[in-house]
Amino acid sequence: MTLGYFIVGLVIAALGAAPLGASNIAVITTSSNQSLSKGMYIAYGAGLGEVILAFLALCYSPLFSDFFTRNPWVQLVFIISFLAIGIFFLLPKKPKISFKKPLKSPSKFFTGFILAFANPPVLLFWILAISITHKYVLSVSDMSPMTLLLLFFSGIYTGKVVTLYGYGKWSSKVSQNNGSKTKLYKGVGIALIAIAMVQGVRFLIS
């Protein structure tokens, strides 16, 4: 039963990370343009961001639920962002932005962390997932023993990183073929636009 906390955390994180999101796209593009090992640095950071979101959902779910109810514009911003990024991936010739002085790029670990952490839809996912888990699967709350919570969050980290590794591995293989690389970008673009449309419909319905 104790090990169940790790397994449940892993399964939930893997299911949550399976649909294309910001961290998935970052891992895919980095693994495609650079290398799988560099893409994994993003995955490690994203895993940490996912754990913190799950922790916040566990401790402050009523507060966050009320915030998103009162501020629907937050979800709207992410819907528009996904749509814009999806269109960008579908452009045959992507615009190039140059600077007189090269910008210092943040570390890939930090990039992965920010992409995973600054993601309200994922926070909503964890609020719902933890609520369902606590009610129907196993008792998990901020009052659970520390050992069980550590196992649960370890499972979340592992599930997120392993899922992103799968995306990175697939992207790395595809990138070896230029034609397949173009198809990869188109696939990512179409998926993002589809996600934006689905989220848009949900937003209008709610």
Disulfide bonds with the S-S distance in Angstrom:
none
